[in-house]
Amino acid sequence: MEKYAWKATIKDGCLEEYKKRHNEIWPELVKILKEAGICNYTIWNVDNELFGYYECEKGTKFATETQANSKIVDKWNEFMKDVMVMETDPITGAQPLLTKVFELD
């Protein structure tokens, strides 16, 4: 199973709102993520830095393409712009994939 890791930044003073929005995640967004083959999705923070990780049952290419073609994902990204700064890959429209440097099996 392919793995995907990304990073972003929460705007100053917006951590609690960021958490609140994820605690109230839209069911239609969850549906799209599952259709994309995304599972074991976790997001951590250190201060204003975010680190996200998920596994792709159908591969990272399928996961990023499914998200890039989703109006729901676009709507969510627009909804989150006031609380976070997230770079996107111009080709995939997803967060830039972090490069793995170590893995312990």
C-alpha positions, 0 to 999 in steps of 0.5 A: 500500500502506498503512503502519502505525507504532507505538511501545512501551516495553521494561521496564528490563533486558528488552531482551535477552529482548525480542530473544530472543523475537522471534528465536524468534517463533512460526510460528503468529504469523507465519502470522497476520501474513501472513494479515493482509497484513502485510509488510516488518515491522521493529522498532527500539529506542533504549534502552527505546523501540520503534518498529515499522513494517509495510506492509499489503497488504490495508489497515490496517483488515484488518490490525488486524481480523485481529490483534484477532480472533486468539487467537494474537495475544492469546496473544503479547501476554500472553506479552510483557507481562512485558518491555514496555509497549504501549498498545492502541487500545480500538477495534482492539485494536492498537497506536495508529497513529502519525501520519505527518508526512513521507514521501520517495518 
